[in-house]
Amino acid sequence: MRHIRNLLALILLMACSTAFAESGMKSVTRENVNVRKGPGQNHEIFYKAPLGYPLRIERTQGEWAYGKDWEGDHGWIHRSLLGNLKTVVILGSIVNLRQGPALDQPISEKTERGKIYKVTQSKNGWYKLAYFDGNEVAGWVRADLVWGQ
């Protein structure tokens, strides 16, 4: 009986460690990916996520992951459509991207709420952002002005 309890405890521990290994920040690997209200293709589509869309994965169920987005919405996405590319979403209405990681650096461009960028570097509370259509740098942004990564 003791061996059976130990075996069941080991199985439970392995199942939990797999779920936790899949948790954390992930990004959508394709354009217009269905985020569903339940874990399966038979569940209603809640919204479509664009390429690079960051999600904080909270748990998994089989081939499905349950996550939260930058607006606080929760949904299910097939795990095969998630990757480890570090991405962020701009939170502010209009946000300055700078040429370096400091407020005294010149503004390289302005961006707006909801735009998604790749993160190529982080330094002292700043992220260096790049566009998806290449590795061209967009600029540096303060970490408190974005969600993800």
Buried (B, 14 or more C-beta within 10 A) or exposed (E): EEEEEEEEEEEEEEEEEEBEEBBEBBBBBBEEBBBBEBBEEEBEEBBEBEBBBBBBBBEBEEEBBBBBBBEEEBBBBBBEBBEEBBBBBBBBEEBBBBEBBEEEBEEBEEBEEEBBBBBEEBEEEBBBBBEBEEEEBBBBBBBEBBBBB
